[in-house]
Amino acid sequence: MATLATLGTTSLLRFQKADPLKASPSPHLLGSLSSQVSGIKLSCNLPDVAPLKPISTPFTPLQPVARRVCPFTGKKANKANKVSFSNHKTKKLQFVNLQYKKVWWEAGKRYVKLRLSTKALKTIEKNGLDAVAKKAGIDLRKE
């Protein structure tokens, strides 16, 4: 509650806390209090009103997404310019041609499902899966 006391040429504005033992708050305490003293507008939100709680749930991180990088060759997206007829250049990404492929692993006597680039697939056909995986530092037993 606010009271305005005037003593001659000076004005004094006093704020008092509302009594918490009251059964129902009066309507003038529910909003914000504003007063105009000598051309300055004073306003204060009363502490009796409970703060609003957020409606949405807290942020939880999503599952990791597979990167667009070949694990065997290390190839990744290339930054390039897209050039229009008017020679206006805009940035674009040229992604690696990644494919999901089941490759026969002779040492493990089973198929291994891999996500690799087409260049790595040609290299595996030429040199063998064990040699390429060993050179890249990939352990095929855990996949």
Backbone as a chain_set.jsonl record, in Angstrom:
{"seq": "MATLATLGTTSLLRFQKADPLKASPSPHLLGSLSSQVSGIKLSCNLPDVAPLKPISTPFTPLQPVARRVCPFTGKKANKANKVSFSNHKTKKLQFVNLQYKKVWWEAGKRYVKLRLSTKALKTIEKNGLDAVAKKAGIDLRKE", "coords": {"N": [[0.857, -1.155, 0.0], [0.491, 2.281, -0.702], [1.143, 5.552, 0.456], [0.654, 9.03, 0.191], [2.241, 11.762, 1.38], [2.096, 15.203, 2.007], [4.056, 17.892, 2.784], [4.1, 21.085, 3.014], [6.042, 22.304, 0.507], [7.251, 19.971, -0.228], [6.899, 16.563, -1.209], [6.173, 13.268, -0.1], [6.429, 9.888, -0.72], [5.317, 6.893, 0.512], [5.84, 3.414, 0.821], [4.18, 0.499, 1.875], [4.166, -2.825, 3.086], [1.629, -5.225, 2.348], [-0.696, -6.747, 4.604], [-0.157, -10.107, 5.303], [-2.018, -11.746, 6.536], [-4.581, -11.201, 5.818], [-7.744, -12.253, 4.535], [-8.673, -12.087, 1.819], [-7.089, -10.42, -0.845], [-7.272, -6.926, -1.517], [-8.727, -5.34, -4.444], [-7.158, -3.235, -5.472], [-4.571, -3.929, -4.821], [-3.726, -5.961, -6.453], [-2.742, -5.355, -9.022], [-0.278, -3.267, -10.581], [1.219, -0.506, -8.904], [0.951, 2.902, -9.451], [2.038, 6.276, -9.483], [2.042, 9.86, -9.696], [4.333, 12.206, -9.174], [5.435, 15.372, -9.074], [5.815, 15.432, -11.904], [7.223, 13.069, -12.409], [6.864, 9.716, -13.079], [6.184, 7.124, -10.951], [6.387, 3.692, -10.516], [5.556, 0.469, -9.249], [5.764, -2.991, -8.929], [3.838, -5.101, -6.996], [4.941, -7.276, -4.361], [3.279, -9.358, -3.586], [2.065, -10.815, -5.554], [2.328, -13.918, -7.117], [5.161, -15.223, -8.9], [5.179, -15.946, -12.434], [5.129, -19.232, -13.803], [7.141, -21.06, -16.153], [5.689, -22.256, -19.202], [6.601, -24.15, -21.02], [8.552, -27.21, -21.229], [11.731, -27.971, -19.68], [14.814, -27.628, -21.593], [16.046, -30.43, -23.26], [18.83, -32.158, -24.443], [19.103, -33.409, -27.806], [19.405, -36.659, -29.416], [22.658, -37.674, -30.581], [23.605, -36.786, -33.888], [24.536, -38.389, -36.913], [27.565, -37.422, -38.385], [28.4, -35.763, -41.46], [30.749, -37.005, -42.574], [33.207, -39.064, -43.95], [34.33, -41.968, -42.361], [36.508, -43.538, -43.167], [38.047, -42.293, -45.227], [38.1, -39.648, -44.414], [36.898, -37.603, -45.73], [34.995, -34.6, -46.1], [32.384, -32.055, -46.108], [32.578, -29.623, -48.728], [33.24, -26.174, -49.085], [31.747, -23.989, -51.332], [31.037, -21.792, -54.112], [27.909, -20.814, -55.363], [27.076, -19.94, -58.493], [25.208, -17.64, -60.213], [23.392, -16.794, -63.292], [23.744, -14.073, -63.578], [26.181, -13.785, -62.49], [26.218, -13.603, -59.746], [27.388, -14.515, -56.637], [26.786, -16.976, -54.228], [27.188, -18.621, -51.087], [27.581, -22.16, -50.717], [27.305, -25.622, -49.721], [29.066, -28.512, -50.684], [28.297, -31.68, -50.316], [29.63, -34.838, -49.14], [29.408, -37.911, -50.917], [27.855, -40.012, -49.227], [27.098, -43.35, -48.335], [25.052, -45.995, -47.045], [26.206, -49.18, -46.496], [26.435, -52.703, -46.642], [29.186, -54.572, -46.005], [31.217, -57.372, -46.719], [33.109, -58.836, -44.235], [35.964, -60.477, -44.064], [37.715, -61.479, -42.071], [36.123, -61.472, -39.791], [34.07, -63.07, -40.579], [31.484, -62.23, -41.31], [28.889, -59.854, -42.261], [29.369, -56.319, -42.244], [27.792, -53.382, -41.395], [28.234, -50.288, -42.783], [28.743, -46.722, -42.971], [29.864, -45.045, -45.529], [31.926, -43.233, -47.894], [31.66, -43.125, -51.506], [34.122, -43.158, -52.696], [35.668, -44.371, -50.697], [34.514, -46.863, -50.789], [35.364, -47.836, -53.275], [38.076, -47.959, -52.704], [38.101, -49.917, -50.719], [37.267, -52.128, -52.193], [39.49, -52.432, -53.798], [41.793, -52.673, -52.047], [40.954, -54.168, -49.823], [38.92, -54.72, -46.892], [40.043, -55.006, -44.285], [42.649, -53.871, -44.503], [42.118, -51.185, -45.189], [40.557, -50.34, -43.011], [42.395, -50.671, -40.937], [44.344, -48.791, -41.642], [42.861, -46.449, -41.366], [42.337, -46.525, -38.69], [40.14, -47.784, -37.523], [38.142, -49.89, -35.556], [36.706, -52.808, -36.349], [35.466, -54.791, -34.906], [33.765, -53.904, -32.874], [31.54, -52.92, -34.13]], "CA": [[0.0, 0.0, 0.0], [1.281, 3.501, -0.798], [0.486, 6.764, 0.948], [1.327, 10.243, -0.242], [2.183, 12.789, 2.413], [2.584, 16.481, 1.509], [4.432, 18.834, 3.831], [4.486, 22.353, 2.382], [6.397, 22.173, -0.908], [7.836, 18.65, -0.493], [5.984, 15.42, -1.174], [6.842, 12.047, 0.302], [5.645, 8.708, -1.078], [5.73, 5.775, 1.362], [5.31, 2.099, 0.454], [4.068, -0.42, 2.992], [3.78, -4.172, 2.704], [0.268, -5.598, 2.719], [-0.763, -7.717, 5.692], [-0.382, -11.434, 4.718], [-3.068, -12.477, 7.247], [-5.902, -10.871, 5.274], [-8.353, -13.397, 3.865], [-8.626, -11.874, 0.381], [-6.455, -9.135, -1.125], [-8.154, -5.943, -2.134], [-8.475, -5.271, -5.887], [-6.121, -2.291, -5.85], [-3.265, -4.502, -4.538], [-3.392, -7.028, -7.383], [-2.001, -4.864, -10.179], [0.903, -2.496, -10.222], [0.879, 0.774, -8.313], [1.641, 3.994, -10.122], [1.716, 7.581, -8.94], [2.73, 10.91, -10.414], [4.783, 13.22, -8.245], [6.238, 16.419, -9.721], [6.134, 15.098, -13.281], [7.933, 11.798, -12.517], [5.931, 8.612, -12.845], [6.756, 6.047, -10.163], [5.558, 2.492, -10.535], [6.161, -0.622, -8.493], [4.981, -4.22, -8.89], [3.717, -5.545, -5.612], [5.55, -8.597, -4.191], [2.309, -10.372, -3.18], [1.656, -11.61, -6.708], [3.273, -15.009, -7.335], [5.773, -15.154, -10.232], [4.648, -16.897, -13.406], [5.974, -20.376, -14.087], [7.2, -21.268, -17.598], [4.754, -23.248, -19.711], [7.306, -25.212, -21.729], [9.414, -28.077, -20.447], [13.13, -27.576, -19.82], [15.484, -28.132, -22.782], [16.828, -31.652, -23.146], [19.563, -32.313, -25.705], [18.661, -34.49, -28.676], [20.375, -37.71, -29.666], [23.669, -37.214, -31.535], [23.314, -37.046, -35.29], [25.73, -38.811, -37.637], [28.178, -36.342, -39.142], [28.565, -36.028, -42.886], [32.176, -37.214, -42.783], [33.539, -40.477, -44.165], [35.307, -42.38, -41.344], [37.66, -44.202, -43.772], [38.89, -41.363, -45.997], [38.129, -38.329, -43.783], [36.283, -36.604, -46.612], [33.897, -33.849, -45.5], [31.749, -31.106, -47.013], [33.422, -28.596, -49.327], [32.58, -24.886, -49.249], [31.852, -23.551, -52.713], [30.158, -20.706, -54.531], [26.869, -21.075, -56.347], [27.171, -18.78, -59.369], [24.011, -17.486, -61.035], [23.622, -16.267, -64.638], [24.225, -12.693, -63.438], [27.477, -13.91, -61.823], [26.058, -13.362, -58.307], [27.92, -15.689, -55.935], [26.293, -17.267, -52.887], [27.883, -19.765, -50.498], [26.859, -23.426, -50.612], [28.119, -26.757, -49.303], [29.035, -29.704, -51.516], [28.432, -32.766, -49.358], [30.249, -36.087, -49.57], [28.439, -38.92, -51.332], [27.894, -41.076, -48.218], [26.138, -44.422, -48.56], [25.024, -47.11, -46.098], [26.551, -50.364, -47.277], [26.875, -53.913, -45.938], [30.419, -55.058, -46.629], [31.642, -58.635, -46.139], [34.369, -58.763, -43.482], [36.475, -61.843, -44.154], [38.299, -61.914, -40.795], [35.04, -61.679, -38.826], [33.118, -64.01, -41.195], [30.14, -61.646, -41.244], [28.704, -58.554, -42.893], [29.471, -55.148, -41.383], [27.069, -52.258, -41.985], [29.065, -49.097, -42.69], [28.359, -45.513, -43.703], [31.132, -44.638, -46.102], [31.837, -42.533, -49.17], [31.836, -44.004, -52.664], [35.57, -43.255, -52.886], [36.141, -45.386, -49.75], [34.021, -48.157, -51.269], [36.288, -48.253, -54.333], [39.346, -48.291, -52.06], [37.901, -51.2, -50.028], [37.243, -53.165, -53.23], [40.85, -52.603, -54.315], [42.777, -53.073, -51.036], [40.381, -55.031, -48.796], [38.345, -54.003, -45.751], [40.966, -54.997, -43.142], [43.758, -52.941, -44.722], [41.614, -49.815, -45.16], [40.145, -50.049, -41.634], [43.6, -50.547, -40.122], [44.974, -47.518, -41.986], [42.022, -45.372, -40.828], [42.267, -46.65, -37.231], [38.769, -48.171, -37.163], [38.007, -51.244, -35.024], [35.477, -53.384, -36.913], [34.868, -55.777, -33.985], [32.72, -53.326, -32.019], [30.384, -52.472, -34.928]], "C": [[0.904, 1.217, 0.0], [0.459, 4.662, -0.259], [1.326, 7.962, 0.525], [1.134, 11.298, 0.83], [2.791, 14.073, 1.851], [2.831, 17.402, 2.683], [4.935, 20.113, 3.158], [4.761, 22.141, 0.904], [6.978, 20.801, -1.236], [6.773, 17.577, -0.364], [6.778, 14.169, -0.86], [5.913, 10.878, 0.003], [6.192, 7.536, -0.284], [5.054, 4.496, 0.89], [5.287, 1.225, 1.701], [3.66, -1.774, 2.45], [2.359, -4.445, 3.165], [0.321, -6.667, 3.8], [-1.039, -9.107, 5.108], [-1.51, -12.196, 5.397], [-4.458, -12.141, 6.739], [-6.445, -12.055, 4.486], [-8.29, -13.234, 2.349], [-8.004, -10.502, 0.121], [-7.438, -8.189, -1.805], [-7.784, -5.769, -3.598], [-7.361, -4.309, -6.259], [-4.713, -2.806, -5.545], [-2.824, -5.519, -5.588], [-2.545, -6.55, -8.555], [-0.726, -4.177, -9.756], [0.456, -1.123, -9.771], [1.632, 1.866, -9.056], [1.152, 5.309, -9.539], [2.509, 8.619, -9.709], [3.041, 12.027, -9.429], [5.747, 14.13, -8.996], [6.707, 16.016, -11.112], [6.869, 13.786, -13.468], [6.95, 10.689, -12.193], [6.674, 7.503, -12.112], [5.829, 4.854, -10.248], [6.326, 1.367, -9.857], [5.233, -1.814, -8.575], [4.977, -4.725, -7.464], [4.258, -6.966, -5.463], [4.548, -9.691, -3.833], [1.907, -11.289, -4.33], [2.728, -12.652, -6.977], [3.869, -14.896, -8.736], [5.201, -16.232, -11.138], [5.644, -18.021, -13.632], [6.013, -20.583, -15.597], [6.275, -22.401, -18.018], [5.5, -24.428, -20.326], [8.172, -26.026, -20.77], [10.858, -27.629, -20.608], [13.774, -28.264, -21.024], [16.26, -29.392, -22.468], [17.546, -31.854, -24.471], [19.068, -33.526, -26.48], [19.758, -35.535, -28.817], [21.409, -37.208, -30.674], [23.331, -37.656, -32.947], [24.619, -37.426, -35.978], [26.261, -37.656, -38.474], [28.331, -36.748, -40.599], [30.046, -36.09, -43.224], [32.404, -38.71, -42.962], [34.585, -40.897, -43.14], [36.573, -43.001, -41.942], [38.594, -43.226, -44.474], [39.004, -39.992, -45.341], [37.534, -37.233, -44.644], [35.133, -35.929, -45.887], [33.406, -32.812, -46.499], [32.732, -30.031, -47.469], [32.625, -27.309, -49.46], [32.824, -24.395, -50.674], [30.916, -22.381, -52.951], [29.153, -21.22, -55.539], [26.788, -19.817, -57.204], [25.942, -18.741, -60.266], [24.388, -16.947, -62.417], [24.173, -14.848, -64.58], [25.555, -12.633, -62.685], [27.402, -13.518, -60.346], [26.458, -14.635, -57.572], [27.319, -15.802, -54.54], [26.971, -18.542, -52.406], [26.985, -21.0, -50.503], [27.836, -24.507, -50.178], [27.948, -27.901, -50.295], [29.325, -30.885, -50.599], [29.081, -33.989, -49.99], [29.143, -37.065, -49.925], [28.535, -40.115, -50.382], [26.766, -42.074, -48.47], [26.206, -45.413, -47.401], [25.233, -48.378, -46.913], [26.931, -51.501, -46.35], [28.053, -54.495, -46.702], [30.824, -56.344, -45.923], [33.019, -58.474, -45.502], [34.883, -60.188, -43.35], [37.017, -62.329, -42.814], [37.217, -62.2, -39.755], [33.977, -62.648, -39.311], [31.669, -63.508, -41.075], [30.115, -60.349, -42.036], [28.798, -57.451, -41.839], [28.756, -54.013, -42.089], [27.859, -50.98, -41.723], [28.41, -47.935, -43.416], [29.643, -44.907, -44.234], [30.906, -43.945, -47.439], [32.061, -43.524, -50.306], [33.32, -44.157, -52.986], [36.14, -44.316, -51.947], [35.69, -46.775, -50.185], [34.922, -48.702, -52.375], [37.633, -48.67, -53.739], [39.254, -49.637, -51.346], [37.881, -52.346, -51.043], [38.647, -53.449, -53.76], [41.794, -53.205, -53.28], [42.26, -54.041, -49.986], [39.96, -54.233, -47.574], [39.311, -53.914, -44.58], [42.061, -53.952, -43.296], [43.293, -51.49, -44.617], [41.197, -49.418, -43.747], [41.353, -49.878, -40.726], [44.293, -49.214, -40.372], [44.199, -46.333, -41.402], [41.907, -45.437, -39.308], [40.884, -47.009, -36.732], [38.763, -49.623, -36.716], [36.673, -51.808, -35.487], [34.783, -54.347, -35.963], [33.717, -55.197, -33.178], [31.485, -52.872, -32.804], [29.468, -53.602, -35.279]], "O": [[1.965, 1.204, 0.625], [-0.749, 4.75, -0.481], [2.556, 7.901, 0.507], [0.008, 11.68, 1.149], [3.881, 14.041, 1.28], [1.931, 17.664, 3.482], [6.103, 20.187, 2.775], [3.852, 21.839, 0.131], [7.18, 20.491, -2.41], [5.872, 17.663, 0.47], [7.92, 14.022, -1.296], [4.754, 10.873, 0.419], [7.375, 7.211, -0.38], [3.858, 4.483, 0.597], [6.239, 1.206, 2.482], [2.908, -1.869, 1.481], [1.929, -3.973, 4.218], [1.298, -7.411, 3.888], [-2.074, -9.284, 4.465], [-1.932, -13.226, 4.87], [-5.431, -12.745, 7.189], [-5.684, -12.777, 3.841], [-7.886, -14.168, 1.655], [-8.351, -9.528, 0.79], [-8.313, -8.607, -2.563], [-6.639, -6.024, -3.971], [-6.675, -4.528, -7.258], [-3.739, -2.182, -5.968], [-1.655, -5.903, -5.611], [-1.695, -7.302, -9.032], [-0.163, -4.471, -8.701], [-0.582, -0.63, -10.212], [2.84, 1.751, -9.263], [-0.009, 5.434, -9.15], [3.534, 8.299, -10.31], [2.145, 12.7, -8.92], [6.772, 13.67, -9.498], [7.867, 16.234, -11.464], [7.125, 13.409, -14.611], [6.285, 10.719, -11.158], [7.684, 7.0, -12.603], [4.618, 4.99, -10.072], [7.555, 1.316, -9.882], [4.035, -1.68, -8.321], [6.019, -4.763, -6.808], [4.053, -7.788, -6.355], [4.931, -10.86, -3.779], [1.46, -12.414, -4.104], [3.91, -12.318, -7.058], [3.165, -14.514, -9.67], [4.79, -17.295, -10.675], [6.854, -17.795, -13.651], [5.019, -20.313, -16.271], [6.099, -23.379, -17.292], [5.082, -25.576, -20.174], [8.48, -25.593, -19.659], [11.18, -26.962, -21.591], [13.346, -29.343, -21.431], [17.045, -29.424, -21.519], [16.925, -31.732, -25.527], [18.668, -34.534, -25.898], [20.893, -35.324, -28.391], [21.075, -36.397, -31.538], [22.834, -38.761, -33.167], [25.675, -36.869, -35.678], [25.506, -36.993, -39.183], [28.384, -37.934, -40.923], [30.538, -35.326, -44.054], [31.859, -39.523, -42.216], [35.632, -40.257, -43.044], [37.617, -42.994, -41.289], [39.812, -43.326, -44.328], [39.916, -39.235, -45.672], [37.656, -36.053, -44.317], [34.384, -36.575, -45.154], [33.94, -32.7, -47.602], [33.596, -29.591, -46.711], [31.474, -27.331, -49.894], [33.956, -24.387, -51.158], [30.106, -22.03, -52.094], [29.498, -21.966, -56.455], [26.467, -18.742, -56.697], [25.667, -19.695, -60.994], [25.559, -16.676, -62.683], [24.975, -14.456, -65.427], [26.001, -11.556, -62.29], [28.415, -13.141, -59.757], [25.928, -15.71, -57.852], [27.339, -14.845, -53.766], [27.29, -19.428, -53.199], [25.773, -20.894, -50.314], [29.051, -24.326, -50.26], [26.831, -28.223, -50.699], [30.459, -31.072, -50.157], [29.08, -34.153, -51.21], [28.074, -37.056, -49.316], [29.204, -41.104, -50.681], [25.636, -41.695, -48.775], [27.276, -45.649, -46.84], [24.53, -48.623, -47.894], [27.664, -51.299, -45.382], [27.944, -54.859, -47.873], [30.79, -56.424, -44.695], [33.969, -58.033, -46.149], [34.316, -61.002, -42.621], [36.798, -63.485, -42.453], [37.387, -63.09, -38.922], [33.08, -63.015, -38.553], [30.757, -64.278, -40.775], [31.151, -59.814, -42.43], [28.368, -57.622, -40.698], [29.061, -53.704, -43.241], [28.121, -50.633, -40.571], [27.628, -48.125, -44.347], [30.422, -44.324, -43.48], [29.836, -44.054, -48.038], [32.584, -44.619, -50.098], [33.728, -45.197, -53.503], [37.009, -45.088, -52.353], [36.405, -47.754, -49.974], [35.21, -49.898, -52.406], [38.256, -49.62, -54.211], [40.209, -50.414, -51.361], [38.422, -53.419, -50.774], [38.955, -54.583, -54.13], [42.523, -54.148, -53.589], [43.064, -54.685, -49.313], [40.555, -53.204, -47.253], [39.402, -52.868, -43.938], [42.375, -53.23, -42.35], [43.982, -50.657, -44.028], [41.449, -48.29, -43.321], [41.339, -49.028, -39.836], [44.776, -48.576, -39.436], [44.794, -45.337, -40.993], [41.423, -44.487, -38.694], [40.487, -46.593, -35.643], [39.307, -50.49, -37.399], [35.62, -51.335, -35.061], [33.622, -54.691, -36.185], [32.784, -55.921, -32.83], [30.487, -52.478, -32.201], [28.454, -53.39, -35.945]]}, "num_chains": 1, "name": "protein.A"}
